[in-house]
Amino acid sequence: MTVEEWVPRLAAELGVDTEIDIEAILAIAGDVAHAVERKAAPVSAFVIGLAAGRAGATPEAVAEAIRATRDLATSAQG
């Protein structure tokens, strides 16, 4: 099963009805993995999801959480 097949299936199972930008999530996970450490990537994606959910679970909330995470990861690089 591919990620493109898995994510909509998982979202439906968990009752998530917002669009999920798979490429944006993979990109921020890669940014965090390079700026912090690899195991920070999935945890950061989880925290992004929590933050976006608390902010209304809209695509804009996800984008804002990704932006804030990218800014923080960039500053962590030094």
N, CA, C and O atoms as a Tripos MOL2 file, in Angstrom:
@<TRIPOS>MOLECULE
protein
  312   311    78     0     0
PROTEIN
NO_CHARGES

@<TRIPOS>ATOM
      1 N           0.8510   -1.1740    0.0000 N.3       1 MET1
      2 CA          0.0000    0.0000    0.0000 C.3       1 MET1
      3 C           0.8970    1.2380    0.0000 C.2       1 MET1
      4 O           1.9020    1.2840    0.7100 O.2       1 MET1
      5 N           0.5340    2.2210   -0.7860 N.am      2 THR2
      6 CA          1.3170    3.4520   -0.8590 C.3       2 THR2
      7 C           0.8200    4.4600    0.1710 C.2       2 THR2
      8 O          -0.2720    4.3220    0.7210 O.2       2 THR2
      9 N           1.6350    5.4660    0.4190 N.am      3 VAL3
     10 CA          1.2310    6.5270    1.3470 C.3       3 VAL3
     11 C          -0.0100    7.2540    0.8260 C.2       3 VAL3
     12 O          -0.8580    7.6800    1.6090 O.2       3 VAL3
     13 N          -0.1120    7.3940   -0.4920 N.am      4 GLU4
     14 CA         -1.2850    8.0510   -1.0910 C.3       4 GLU4
     15 C          -2.5650    7.2460   -0.8790 C.2       4 GLU4
     16 O          -3.6570    7.8110   -0.8240 O.2       4 GLU4
     17 N          -2.4300    5.9400   -0.7610 N.am      5 GLU5
     18 CA         -3.5760    5.0820   -0.4560 C.3       5 GLU5
     19 C          -3.8320    5.0250    1.0540 C.2       5 GLU5
     20 O          -4.9780    5.0210    1.5040 O.2       5 GLU5
     21 N          -2.7500    4.9820    1.8180 N.am      6 TRP6
     22 CA         -2.8440    4.8230    3.2600 C.3       6 TRP6
     23 C          -3.4560    6.0420    3.9580 C.2       6 TRP6
     24 O          -4.3450    5.8960    4.7970 O.2       6 TRP6
     25 N          -2.9840    7.2350    3.6160 N.am      7 VAL7
     26 CA         -3.4010    8.4280    4.3520 C.3       7 VAL7
     27 C          -4.9110    8.6640    4.2710 C.2       7 VAL7
     28 O          -5.5260    8.8860    5.3140 O.2       7 VAL7
     29 N          -5.5400    8.6280    3.0980 N.am      8 PRO8
     30 CA         -6.9990    8.8080    3.0900 C.3       8 PRO8
     31 C          -7.7340    7.7110    3.8670 C.2       8 PRO8
     32 O          -8.7400    7.9720    4.5260 O.2       8 PRO8
     33 N          -7.2230    6.5040    3.7800 N.am      9 ARG9
     34 CA         -7.8390    5.3880    4.5150 C.3       9 ARG9
     35 C          -7.7310    5.6120    6.0260 C.2       9 ARG9
     36 O          -8.7000    5.4230    6.7620 O.2       9 ARG9
     37 N          -6.5510    6.0140    6.4720 N.am     10 LEU10
     38 CA         -6.3350    6.3000    7.8880 C.3      10 LEU10
     39 C          -7.1920    7.4830    8.3370 C.2      10 LEU10
     40 O          -7.8170    7.4380    9.3970 O.2      10 LEU10
     41 N          -7.2160    8.5360    7.5270 N.am     11 ALA11
     42 CA         -8.0120    9.7210    7.8740 C.3      11 ALA11
     43 C          -9.4850    9.3560    8.0270 C.2      11 ALA11
     44 O         -10.1410    9.8070    8.9660 O.2      11 ALA11
     45 N          -9.9980    8.5600    7.1290 N.am     12 ALA12
     46 CA        -11.4000    8.1450    7.2110 C.3      12 ALA12
     47 C         -11.6450    7.3240    8.4730 C.2      12 ALA12
     48 O         -12.6430    7.5240    9.1650 O.2      12 ALA12
     49 N         -10.7440    6.4110    8.7670 N.am     13 GLU13
     50 CA        -10.8790    5.5620    9.9560 C.3      13 GLU13
     51 C         -10.8860    6.3950   11.2390 C.2      13 GLU13
     52 O         -11.6020    6.0810   12.1890 O.2      13 GLU13
     53 N         -10.0710    7.4710   11.2540 N.am     14 LEU14
     54 CA         -9.9480    8.3050   12.4510 C.3      14 LEU14
     55 C         -10.9130    9.4860   12.4640 C.2      14 LEU14
     56 O         -10.9070   10.2870   13.3990 O.2      14 LEU14
     57 N         -11.7390    9.5940   11.4330 N.am     15 GLY15
     58 CA        -12.7240   10.6680   11.3900 C.3      15 GLY15
     59 C         -12.1480   12.0300   11.0550 C.2      15 GLY15
     60 O         -12.7020   13.0580   11.4450 O.2      15 GLY15
     61 N         -11.0390   12.0390   10.3330 N.am     16 VAL16
     62 CA        -10.4160   13.2940    9.9080 C.3      16 VAL16
     63 C         -10.9730   13.6520    8.5430 C.2      16 VAL16
     64 O         -10.8140   12.9020    7.5790 O.2      16 VAL16
     65 N         -11.6270   14.8030    8.4670 N.am     17 ASP17
     66 CA        -12.2840   15.1470    7.2060 C.3      17 ASP17
     67 C         -11.6800   16.3660    6.5190 C.2      17 ASP17
     68 O         -12.3280   16.9710    5.6650 O.2      17 ASP17
     69 N         -10.4600   16.7350    6.8710 N.am     18 THR18
     70 CA         -9.7950   17.8440    6.1960 C.3      18 THR18
     71 C          -8.8020   17.2920    5.1700 C.2      18 THR18
     72 O          -8.3680   16.1440    5.2700 O.2      18 THR18
     73 N          -8.4570   18.1030    4.2040 N.am     19 GLU19
     74 CA         -7.4500   17.7080    3.2200 C.3      19 GLU19
     75 C          -6.1020   17.5320    3.9050 C.2      19 GLU19
     76 O          -5.7440   18.3140    4.7850 O.2      19 GLU19
     77 N          -5.3720   16.5320    3.5130 N.am     20 ILE20
     78 CA         -4.0530   16.2850    4.0760 C.3      20 ILE20
     79 C          -3.0290   16.4380    2.9600 C.2      20 ILE20
     80 O          -3.0440   15.7020    1.9730 O.2      20 ILE20
     81 N          -2.1420   17.4090    3.1390 N.am     21 ASP21
     82 CA         -1.0940   17.6760    2.1630 C.3      21 ASP21
     83 C           0.0930   16.7700    2.4960 C.2      21 ASP21
     84 O           0.9740   17.1360    3.2740 O.2      21 ASP21
     85 N           0.0940   15.6070    1.9020 N.am     22 ILE22
     86 CA          1.1170   14.6000    2.1920 C.3      22 ILE22
     87 C           2.5090   15.1460    1.9110 C.2      22 ILE22
     88 O           3.4250   14.9470    2.7080 O.2      22 ILE22
     89 N           2.6720   15.8210    0.8020 N.am     23 GLU23
     90 CA          3.9960   16.3420    0.4410 C.3      23 GLU23
     91 C           4.4970   17.3580    1.4600 C.2      23 GLU23
     92 O           5.6840   17.3680    1.7860 O.2      23 GLU23
     93 N           3.6170   18.2050    1.9630 N.am     24 ALA24
     94 CA          4.0260   19.2030    2.9640 C.3      24 ALA24
     95 C           4.4380   18.5240    4.2660 C.2      24 ALA24
     96 O           5.4090   18.9370    4.9000 O.2      24 ALA24
     97 N           3.7120   17.4940    4.6640 N.am     25 ILE25
     98 CA          4.0520   16.7750    5.8890 C.3      25 ILE25
     99 C           5.3850   16.0440    5.7260 C.2      25 ILE25
    100 O           6.2160   16.0620    6.6340 O.2      25 ILE25
    101 N           5.5900   15.4100    4.5860 N.am     26 LEU26
    102 CA          6.8640   14.7290    4.3450 C.3      26 LEU26
    103 C           8.0170   15.7230    4.2960 C.2      26 LEU26
    104 O           9.1060   15.4410    4.7950 O.2      26 LEU26
    105 N           7.7780   16.8850    3.6950 N.am     27 ALA27
    106 CA          8.8330   17.8930    3.6000 C.3      27 ALA27
    107 C           9.2260   18.4200    4.9800 C.2      27 ALA27
    108 O          10.4140   18.5540    5.2710 O.2      27 ALA27
    109 N           8.2430   18.7210    5.8340 N.am     28 ILE28
    110 CA          8.5950   19.2300    7.1600 C.3      28 ILE28
    111 C           9.2600   18.1400    7.9920 C.2      28 ILE28
    112 O          10.1570   18.4290    8.7840 O.2      28 ILE28
    113 N           8.8350   16.9010    7.8210 N.am     29 ALA29
    114 CA          9.4970   15.8060    8.5360 C.3      29 ALA29
    115 C          10.9660   15.7180    8.1230 C.2      29 ALA29
    116 O          11.8390   15.5050    8.9640 O.2      29 ALA29
    117 N          11.2330   15.8820    6.8400 N.am     30 GLY30
    118 CA         12.6160   15.8760    6.3600 C.3      30 GLY30
    119 C          13.4120   17.0450    6.8960 C.2      30 GLY30
    120 O          14.5720   16.8910    7.2800 O.2      30 GLY30
    121 N          12.7930   18.2180    6.9250 N.am     31 ASP31
    122 CA         13.4680   19.4050    7.4630 C.3      31 ASP31
    123 C          13.8450   19.1930    8.9260 C.2      31 ASP31
    124 O          14.9660   19.4890    9.3370 O.2      31 ASP31
    125 N          12.9040   18.6810    9.7010 N.am     32 VAL32
    126 CA         13.1640   18.4440   11.1270 C.3      32 VAL32
    127 C          14.2370   17.3720   11.3000 C.2      32 VAL32
    128 O          15.1260   17.5180   12.1380 O.2      32 VAL32
    129 N          14.1630   16.3110   10.5240 N.am     33 ALA33
    130 CA         15.1490   15.2390   10.6310 C.3      33 ALA33
    131 C          16.5600   15.7530   10.3890 C.2      33 ALA33
    132 O          17.5070   15.3070   11.0370 O.2      33 ALA33
    133 N          16.7000   16.6890    9.4590 N.am     34 HIS34
    134 CA         18.0240   17.2320    9.1410 C.3      34 HIS34
    135 C          18.4670   18.2920   10.1360 C.2      34 HIS34
    136 O          19.6560   18.3970   10.4380 O.2      34 HIS34
    137 N          17.5260   19.0800   10.6510 N.am     35 ALA35
    138 CA         17.8780   20.1820   11.5420 C.3      35 ALA35
    139 C          18.0280   19.7480   12.9990 C.2      35 ALA35
    140 O          18.8080   20.3350   13.7490 O.2      35 ALA35
    141 N          17.2910   18.7350   13.3890 N.am     36 VAL36
    142 CA         17.2940   18.3120   14.7920 C.3      36 VAL36
    143 C          17.9290   16.9220   14.8410 C.2      36 VAL36
    144 O          19.1510   16.8030   14.9240 O.2      36 VAL36
    145 N          17.1320   15.9050   14.7910 N.am     37 GLU37
    146 CA         17.6020   14.5300   14.6460 C.3      37 GLU37
    147 C          16.4580   13.7270   14.0550 C.2      37 GLU37
    148 O          15.2920   14.1130   14.1510 O.2      37 GLU37
    149 N          16.8010   12.6340   13.4590 N.am     38 ARG38
    150 CA         15.8170   11.8610   12.6860 C.3      38 ARG38
    151 C          14.5650   11.5040   13.4870 C.2      38 ARG38
    152 O          13.4490   11.6280   12.9820 O.2      38 ARG38
    153 N          14.7430   11.0650   14.7230 N.am     39 LYS39
    154 CA         13.5800   10.6390   15.4900 C.3      39 LYS39
    155 C          12.6780   11.7910   15.8970 C.2      39 LYS39
    156 O          11.5660   11.5550   16.3700 O.2      39 LYS39
    157 N          13.1200   13.0240   15.7300 N.am     40 ALA40
    158 CA         12.2670   14.1850   16.0000 C.3      40 ALA40
    159 C          11.2210   14.3750   14.9020 C.2      40 ALA40
    160 O          10.2140   15.0480   15.1260 O.2      40 ALA40
    161 N          11.4400   13.7970   13.7280 N.am     41 ALA41
    162 CA         10.5380   13.9980   12.5890 C.3      41 ALA41
    163 C           9.1270   13.4590   12.8410 C.2      41 ALA41
    164 O           8.1730   14.2220   12.6920 O.2      41 ALA41
    165 N           8.9390   12.1910   13.2120 N.am     42 PRO42
    166 CA          7.5700   11.7240   13.4160 C.3      42 PRO42
    167 C           6.9040   12.3740   14.6270 C.2      42 PRO42
    168 O           5.6980   12.6190   14.6200 O.2      42 PRO42
    169 N           7.6890   12.6510   15.6630 N.am     43 VAL43
    170 CA          7.1150   13.3080   16.8360 C.3      43 VAL43
    171 C           6.6670   14.7190   16.4750 C.2      43 VAL43
    172 O           5.6120   15.1720   16.9200 O.2      43 VAL43
    173 N           7.4560   15.4050   15.6810 N.am     44 SER44
    174 CA          7.0850   16.7590   15.2420 C.3      44 SER44
    175 C           5.8320   16.7290   14.3850 C.2      44 SER44
    176 O           4.9710   17.5980   14.5250 O.2      44 SER44
    177 N           5.7130   15.7470   13.5030 N.am     45 ALA45
    178 CA          4.5040   15.6280   12.6840 C.3      45 ALA45
    179 C           3.2790   15.4060   13.5680 C.2      45 ALA45
    180 O           2.2040   15.9400   13.2910 O.2      45 ALA45
    181 N           3.4380   14.6310   14.6160 N.am     46 PHE46
    182 CA          2.3440   14.4030   15.5670 C.3      46 PHE46
    183 C           1.9590   15.7070   16.2640 C.2      46 PHE46
    184 O           0.7770   16.0270   16.3830 O.2      46 PHE46
    185 N           2.9610   16.4570   16.7210 N.am     47 VAL47
    186 CA          2.6900   17.7280   17.4080 C.3      47 VAL47
    187 C           2.0440   18.7270   16.4480 C.2      47 VAL47
    188 O           1.1550   19.4780   16.8490 O.2      47 VAL47
    189 N           2.4780   18.7440   15.1950 N.am     48 ILE48
    190 CA          1.8410   19.5940   14.1850 C.3      48 ILE48
    191 C           0.3640   19.2500   14.0790 C.2      48 ILE48
    192 O          -0.4820   20.1430   14.0280 O.2      48 ILE48
    193 N           0.0510   17.9620   14.0460 N.am     49 GLY49
    194 CA         -1.3430   17.5360   13.9710 C.3      49 GLY49
    195 C          -2.1460   17.9740   15.1810 C.2      49 GLY49
    196 O          -3.2810   18.4300   15.0450 O.2      49 GLY49
    197 N          -1.5650   17.8370   16.3620 N.am     50 LEU50
    198 CA         -2.2560   18.2880   17.5720 C.3      50 LEU50
    199 C          -2.5180   19.7850   17.5240 C.2      50 LEU50
    200 O          -3.6280   20.2390   17.8020 O.2      50 LEU50
    201 N          -1.4860   20.5500   17.1690 N.am     51 ALA51
    202 CA         -1.6320   22.0060   17.1120 C.3      51 ALA51
    203 C          -2.6700   22.4200   16.0740 C.2      51 ALA51
    204 O          -3.5010   23.2920   16.3300 O.2      51 ALA51
    205 N          -2.6180   21.7960   14.9160 N.am     52 ALA52
    206 CA         -3.5830   22.1300   13.8620 C.3      52 ALA52
    207 C          -4.9980   21.7660   14.2960 C.2      52 ALA52
    208 O          -5.9410   22.5100   14.0250 O.2      52 ALA52
    209 N          -5.1500   20.6440   14.9590 N.am     53 GLY53
    210 CA         -6.4650   20.2480   15.4550 C.3      53 GLY53
    211 C          -7.0140   21.2400   16.4580 C.2      53 GLY53
    212 O          -8.1920   21.5960   16.4090 O.2      53 GLY53
    213 N          -6.1690   21.6850   17.3620 N.am     54 ARG54
    214 CA         -6.6020   22.6680   18.3600 C.3      54 ARG54
    215 C          -6.9530   24.0030   17.7190 C.2      54 ARG54
    216 O          -7.7650   24.7580   18.2550 O.2      54 ARG54
    217 N          -6.3470   24.2950   16.5760 N.am     55 ALA55
    218 CA         -6.5780   25.5710   15.8920 C.3      55 ALA55
    219 C          -7.7000   25.4850   14.8600 C.2      55 ALA55
    220 O          -7.8620   26.3990   14.0520 O.2      55 ALA55
    221 N          -8.4630   24.4190   14.8750 N.am     56 GLY56
    222 CA         -9.6110   24.3170   13.9830 C.3      56 GLY56
    223 C          -9.5430   23.2550   12.9180 C.2      56 GLY56
    224 O         -10.5140   23.0430   12.1920 O.2      56 GLY56
    225 N          -8.4160   22.5850   12.8100 N.am     57 ALA57
    226 CA         -8.2530   21.4810   11.8620 C.3      57 ALA57
    227 C          -8.5170   21.8780   10.4160 C.2      57 ALA57
    228 O          -9.0360   21.0840    9.6310 O.2      57 ALA57
    229 N          -8.1620   23.0980   10.0710 N.am     58 THR58
    230 CA         -8.3130   23.5620    8.6930 C.3      58 THR58
    231 C          -6.9760   23.4270    7.9640 C.2      58 THR58
    232 O          -5.9320   23.3050    8.6050 O.2      58 THR58
    233 N          -7.0010   23.4460    6.6430 N.am     59 PRO59
    234 CA         -5.7260   23.4360    5.9170 C.3      59 PRO59
    235 C          -4.8360   24.6170    6.3120 C.2      59 PRO59
    236 O          -3.6110   24.4970    6.3330 O.2      59 PRO59
    237 N          -5.4540   25.7480    6.6220 N.am     60 GLU60
    238 CA         -4.6780   26.9250    7.0450 C.3      60 GLU60
    239 C          -4.0050   26.6740    8.3960 C.2      60 GLU60
    240 O          -2.8670   27.0910    8.6130 O.2      60 GLU60
    241 N          -4.7040   25.9970    9.2940 N.am     61 ALA61
    242 CA         -4.1160   25.6800   10.6050 C.3      61 ALA61
    243 C          -2.9350   24.7360   10.4480 C.2      61 ALA61
    244 O          -1.9230   24.8850   11.1330 O.2      61 ALA61
    245 N          -3.0590   23.7700    9.5540 N.am     62 VAL62
    246 CA         -1.9510   22.8500    9.2870 C.3      62 VAL62
    247 C          -0.7730   23.6230    8.7060 C.2      62 VAL62
    248 O           0.3650   23.4380    9.1360 O.2      62 VAL62
    249 N          -1.0400   24.4780    7.7400 N.am     63 ALA63
    250 CA          0.0270   25.2650    7.1100 C.3      63 ALA63
    251 C           0.7330   26.1440    8.1320 C.2      63 ALA63
    252 O           1.9570   26.2700    8.0990 O.2      63 ALA63
    253 N          -0.0160   26.7490    9.0320 N.am     64 GLU64
    254 CA          0.5840   27.6020   10.0650 C.3      64 GLU64
    255 C           1.4460   26.7760   11.0190 C.2      64 GLU64
    256 O           2.5380   27.2070   11.3910 O.2      64 GLU64
    257 N           0.9780   25.6100   11.4150 N.am     65 ALA65
    258 CA          1.7630   24.7490   12.3030 C.3      65 ALA65
    259 C           3.0360   24.2720   11.6050 C.2      65 ALA65
    260 O           4.0880   24.1730   12.2370 O.2      65 ALA65
    261 N           2.9480   23.9820   10.3260 N.am     66 ILE66
    262 CA          4.1300   23.5940    9.5480 C.3      66 ILE66
    263 C           5.1060   24.7560    9.4620 C.2      66 ILE66
    264 O           6.3100   24.5720    9.6420 O.2      66 ILE66
    265 N           4.5930   25.9560    9.1870 N.am     67 ARG67
    266 CA          5.4620   27.1380    9.0870 C.3      67 ARG67
    267 C           6.1980   27.3780   10.4030 C.2      67 ARG67
    268 O           7.4060   27.6150   10.4070 O.2      67 ARG67
    269 N           5.4760   27.3180   11.5110 N.am     68 ALA68
    270 CA          6.0960   27.5510   12.8150 C.3      68 ALA68
    271 C           7.1390   26.4800   13.1140 C.2      68 ALA68
    272 O           8.1950   26.7830   13.6700 O.2      68 ALA68
    273 N           6.8560   25.2460   12.7560 N.am     69 THR69
    274 CA          7.8080   24.1550   12.9670 C.3      69 THR69
    275 C           9.0400   24.3490   12.1160 C.2      69 THR69
    276 O          10.1590   24.1510   12.5880 O.2      69 THR69
    277 N           8.8480   24.7400   10.8510 N.am     70 ARG70
    278 CA          9.9890   24.9740    9.9640 C.3      70 ARG70
    279 C          10.8620   26.1060   10.5060 C.2      70 ARG70
    280 O          12.0890   26.0050   10.4950 O.2      70 ARG70
    281 N          10.2310   27.1800   10.9780 N.am     71 ASP71
    282 CA         10.9910   28.3060   11.5440 C.3      71 ASP71
    283 C          11.8160   27.8480   12.7390 C.2      71 ASP71
    284 O          12.9920   28.1950   12.8530 O.2      71 ASP71
    285 N          11.2050   27.0680   13.6330 N.am     72 LEU72
    286 CA         11.8980   26.5850   14.8060 C.3      72 LEU72
    287 C          13.0410   25.6370   14.4250 C.2      72 LEU72
    288 O          14.1350   25.7200   14.9830 O.2      72 LEU72
    289 N          12.7830   24.7460   13.4810 N.am     73 ALA73
    290 CA         13.8280   23.8130   13.0440 C.3      73 ALA73
    291 C          14.9830   24.5630   12.3900 C.2      73 ALA73
    292 O          16.1440   24.2090   12.5910 O.2      73 ALA73
    293 N          14.6760   25.5890   11.6170 N.am     74 THR74
    294 CA         15.7230   26.3830   10.9710 C.3      74 THR74
    295 C          16.5880   27.0670   12.0280 C.2      74 THR74
    296 O          17.8120   27.1010   11.9060 O.2      74 THR74
    297 N          15.9550   27.6050   13.0550 N.am     75 SER75
    298 CA         16.7200   28.2740   14.1100 C.3      75 SER75
    299 C          17.5230   27.2760   14.9450 C.2      75 SER75
    300 O          18.5360   27.6450   15.5390 O.2      75 SER75
    301 N          17.0850   26.0240   14.9980 N.am     76 ALA76
    302 CA         17.8020   24.9990   15.7540 C.3      76 ALA76
    303 C          19.1170   24.6090   15.0820 C.2      76 ALA76
    304 O          20.0370   24.1070   15.7280 O.2      76 ALA76
    305 N          19.1860   24.8480   13.7840 N.am     77 GLN77
    306 CA         20.3980   24.4970   13.0440 C.3      77 GLN77
    307 C          21.5660   25.3990   13.4180 C.2      77 GLN77
    308 O          22.7290   25.0230   13.2700 O.2      77 GLN77
    309 N          21.2460   26.5750   13.8970 N.am     78 GLY78
    310 CA         22.2990   27.4810   14.3330 C.3      78 GLY78
    311 C          22.6900   28.4880   13.3760 C.2      78 GLY78
    312 O          23.5730   29.2980   13.6570 O.2      78 GLY78
@<TRIPOS>BOND
     1     1     2 1
     2     2     3 1
     3     3     4 2
     4     3     5 am
     5     5     6 1
     6     6     7 1
     7     7     8 2
     8     7     9 am
     9     9    10 1
    10    10    11 1
    11    11    12 2
    12    11    13 am
    13    13    14 1
    14    14    15 1
    15    15    16 2
    16    15    17 am
    17    17    18 1
    18    18    19 1
    19    19    20 2
    20    19    21 am
    21    21    22 1
    22    22    23 1
    23    23    24 2
    24    23    25 am
    25    25    26 1
    26    26    27 1
    27    27    28 2
    28    27    29 am
    29    29    30 1
    30    30    31 1
    31    31    32 2
    32    31    33 am
    33    33    34 1
    34    34    35 1
    35    35    36 2
    36    35    37 am
    37    37    38 1
    38    38    39 1
    39    39    40 2
    40    39    41 am
    41    41    42 1
    42    42    43 1
    43    43    44 2
    44    43    45 am
    45    45    46 1
    46    46    47 1
    47    47    48 2
    48    47    49 am
    49    49    50 1
    50    50    51 1
    51    51    52 2
    52    51    53 am
    53    53    54 1
    54    54    55 1
    55    55    56 2
    56    55    57 am
    57    57    58 1
    58    58    59 1
    59    59    60 2
    60    59    61 am
    61    61    62 1
    62    62    63 1
    63    63    64 2
    64    63    65 am
    65    65    66 1
    66    66    67 1
    67    67    68 2
    68    67    69 am
    69    69    70 1
    70    70    71 1
    71    71    72 2
    72    71    73 am
    73    73    74 1
    74    74    75 1
    75    75    76 2
    76    75    77 am
    77    77    78 1
    78    78    79 1
    79    79    80 2
    80    79    81 am
    81    81    82 1
    82    82    83 1
    83    83    84 2
    84    83    85 am
    85    85    86 1
    86    86    87 1
    87    87    88 2
    88    87    89 am
    89    89    90 1
    90    90    91 1
    91    91    92 2
    92    91    93 am
    93    93    94 1
    94    94    95 1
    95    95    96 2
    96    95    97 am
    97    97    98 1
    98    98    99 1
    99    99   100 2
   100    99   101 am
   101   101   102 1
   102   102   103 1
   103   103   104 2
   104   103   105 am
   105   105   106 1
   106   106   107 1
   107   107   108 2
   108   107   109 am
   109   109   110 1
   110   110   111 1
   111   111   112 2
   112   111   113 am
   113   113   114 1
   114   114   115 1
   115   115   116 2
   116   115   117 am
   117   117   118 1
   118   118   119 1
   119   119   120 2
   120   119   121 am
   121   121   122 1
   122   122   123 1
   123   123   124 2
   124   123   125 am
   125   125   126 1
   126   126   127 1
   127   127   128 2
   128   127   129 am
   129   129   130 1
   130   130   131 1
   131   131   132 2
   132   131   133 am
   133   133   134 1
   134   134   135 1
   135   135   136 2
   136   135   137 am
   137   137   138 1
   138   138   139 1
   139   139   140 2
   140   139   141 am
   141   141   142 1
   142   142   143 1
   143   143   144 2
   144   143   145 am
   145   145   146 1
   146   146   147 1
   147   147   148 2
   148   147   149 am
   149   149   150 1
   150   150   151 1
   151   151   152 2
   152   151   153 am
   153   153   154 1
   154   154   155 1
   155   155   156 2
   156   155   157 am
   157   157   158 1
   158   158   159 1
   159   159   160 2
   160   159   161 am
   161   161   162 1
   162   162   163 1
   163   163   164 2
   164   163   165 am
   165   165   166 1
   166   166   167 1
   167   167   168 2
   168   167   169 am
   169   169   170 1
   170   170   171 1
   171   171   172 2
   172   171   173 am
   173   173   174 1
   174   174   175 1
   175   175   176 2
   176   175   177 am
   177   177   178 1
   178   178   179 1
   179   179   180 2
   180   179   181 am
   181   181   182 1
   182   182   183 1
   183   183   184 2
   184   183   185 am
   185   185   186 1
   186   186   187 1
   187   187   188 2
   188   187   189 am
   189   189   190 1
   190   190   191 1
   191   191   192 2
   192   191   193 am
   193   193   194 1
   194   194   195 1
   195   195   196 2
   196   195   197 am
   197   197   198 1
   198   198   199 1
   199   199   200 2
   200   199   201 am
   201   201   202 1
   202   202   203 1
   203   203   204 2
   204   203   205 am
   205   205   206 1
   206   206   207 1
   207   207   208 2
   208   207   209 am
   209   209   210 1
   210   210   211 1
   211   211   212 2
   212   211   213 am
   213   213   214 1
   214   214   215 1
   215   215   216 2
   216   215   217 am
   217   217   218 1
   218   218   219 1
   219   219   220 2
   220   219   221 am
   221   221   222 1
   222   222   223 1
   223   223   224 2
   224   223   225 am
   225   225   226 1
   226   226   227 1
   227   227   228 2
   228   227   229 am
   229   229   230 1
   230   230   231 1
   231   231   232 2
   232   231   233 am
   233   233   234 1
   234   234   235 1
   235   235   236 2
   236   235   237 am
   237   237   238 1
   238   238   239 1
   239   239   240 2
   240   239   241 am
   241   241   242 1
   242   242   243 1
   243   243   244 2
   244   243   245 am
   245   245   246 1
   246   246   247 1
   247   247   248 2
   248   247   249 am
   249   249   250 1
   250   250   251 1
   251   251   252 2
   252   251   253 am
   253   253   254 1
   254   254   255 1
   255   255   256 2
   256   255   257 am
   257   257   258 1
   258   258   259 1
   259   259   260 2
   260   259   261 am
   261   261   262 1
   262   262   263 1
   263   263   264 2
   264   263   265 am
   265   265   266 1
   266   266   267 1
   267   267   268 2
   268   267   269 am
   269   269   270 1
   270   270   271 1
   271   271   272 2
   272   271   273 am
   273   273   274 1
   274   274   275 1
   275   275   276 2
   276   275   277 am
   277   277   278 1
   278   278   279 1
   279   279   280 2
   280   279   281 am
   281   281   282 1
   282   282   283 1
   283   283   284 2
   284   283   285 am
   285   285   286 1
   286   286   287 1
   287   287   288 2
   288   287   289 am
   289   289   290 1
   290   290   291 1
   291   291   292 2
   292   291   293 am
   293   293   294 1
   294   294   295 1
   295   295   296 2
   296   295   297 am
   297   297   298 1
   298   298   299 1
   299   299   300 2
   300   299   301 am
   301   301   302 1
   302   302   303 1
   303   303   304 2
   304   303   305 am
   305   305   306 1
   306   306   307 1
   307   307   308 2
   308   307   309 am
   309   309   310 1
   310   310   311 1
   311   311   312 2
@<TRIPOS>SUBSTRUCTURE
     1 MET1         2 RESIDUE 1 A MET
     2 THR2         6 RESIDUE 1 A THR
     3 VAL3        10 RESIDUE 1 A VAL
     4 GLU4        14 RESIDUE 1 A GLU
     5 GLU5        18 RESIDUE 1 A GLU
     6 TRP6        22 RESIDUE 1 A TRP
     7 VAL7        26 RESIDUE 1 A VAL
     8 PRO8        30 RESIDUE 1 A PRO
     9 ARG9        34 RESIDUE 1 A ARG
    10 LEU10       38 RESIDUE 1 A LEU
    11 ALA11       42 RESIDUE 1 A ALA
    12 ALA12       46 RESIDUE 1 A ALA
    13 GLU13       50 RESIDUE 1 A GLU
    14 LEU14       54 RESIDUE 1 A LEU
    15 GLY15       58 RESIDUE 1 A GLY
    16 VAL16       62 RESIDUE 1 A VAL
    17 ASP17       66 RESIDUE 1 A ASP
    18 THR18       70 RESIDUE 1 A THR
    19 GLU19       74 RESIDUE 1 A GLU
    20 ILE20       78 RESIDUE 1 A ILE
    21 ASP21       82 RESIDUE 1 A ASP
    22 ILE22       86 RESIDUE 1 A ILE
    23 GLU23       90 RESIDUE 1 A GLU
    24 ALA24       94 RESIDUE 1 A ALA
    25 ILE25       98 RESIDUE 1 A ILE
    26 LEU26      102 RESIDUE 1 A LEU
    27 ALA27      106 RESIDUE 1 A ALA
    28 ILE28      110 RESIDUE 1 A ILE
    29 ALA29      114 RESIDUE 1 A ALA
    30 GLY30      118 RESIDUE 1 A GLY
    31 ASP31      122 RESIDUE 1 A ASP
    32 VAL32      126 RESIDUE 1 A VAL
    33 ALA33      130 RESIDUE 1 A ALA
    34 HIS34      134 RESIDUE 1 A HIS
    35 ALA35      138 RESIDUE 1 A ALA
    36 VAL36      142 RESIDUE 1 A VAL
    37 GLU37      146 RESIDUE 1 A GLU
    38 ARG38      150 RESIDUE 1 A ARG
    39 LYS39      154 RESIDUE 1 A LYS
    40 ALA40      158 RESIDUE 1 A ALA
    41 ALA41      162 RESIDUE 1 A ALA
    42 PRO42      166 RESIDUE 1 A PRO
    43 VAL43      170 RESIDUE 1 A VAL
    44 SER44      174 RESIDUE 1 A SER
    45 ALA45      178 RESIDUE 1 A ALA
    46 PHE46      182 RESIDUE 1 A PHE
    47 VAL47      186 RESIDUE 1 A VAL
    48 ILE48      190 RESIDUE 1 A ILE
    49 GLY49      194 RESIDUE 1 A GLY
    50 LEU50      198 RESIDUE 1 A LEU
    51 ALA51      202 RESIDUE 1 A ALA
    52 ALA52      206 RESIDUE 1 A ALA
    53 GLY53      210 RESIDUE 1 A GLY
    54 ARG54      214 RESIDUE 1 A ARG
    55 ALA55      218 RESIDUE 1 A ALA
    56 GLY56      222 RESIDUE 1 A GLY
    57 ALA57      226 RESIDUE 1 A ALA
    58 THR58      230 RESIDUE 1 A THR
    59 PRO59      234 RESIDUE 1 A PRO
    60 GLU60      238 RESIDUE 1 A GLU
    61 ALA61      242 RESIDUE 1 A ALA
    62 VAL62      246 RESIDUE 1 A VAL
    63 ALA63      250 RESIDUE 1 A ALA
    64 GLU64      254 RESIDUE 1 A GLU
    65 ALA65      258 RESIDUE 1 A ALA
    66 ILE66      262 RESIDUE 1 A ILE
    67 ARG67      266 RESIDUE 1 A ARG
    68 ALA68      270 RESIDUE 1 A ALA
    69 THR69      274 RESIDUE 1 A THR
    70 ARG70      278 RESIDUE 1 A ARG
    71 ASP71      282 RESIDUE 1 A ASP
    72 LEU72      286 RESIDUE 1 A LEU
    73 ALA73      290 RESIDUE 1 A ALA
    74 THR74      294 RESIDUE 1 A THR
    75 SER75      298 RESIDUE 1 A SER
    76 ALA76      302 RESIDUE 1 A ALA
    77 GLN77      306 RESIDUE 1 A GLN
    78 GLY78      310 RESIDUE 1 A GLY
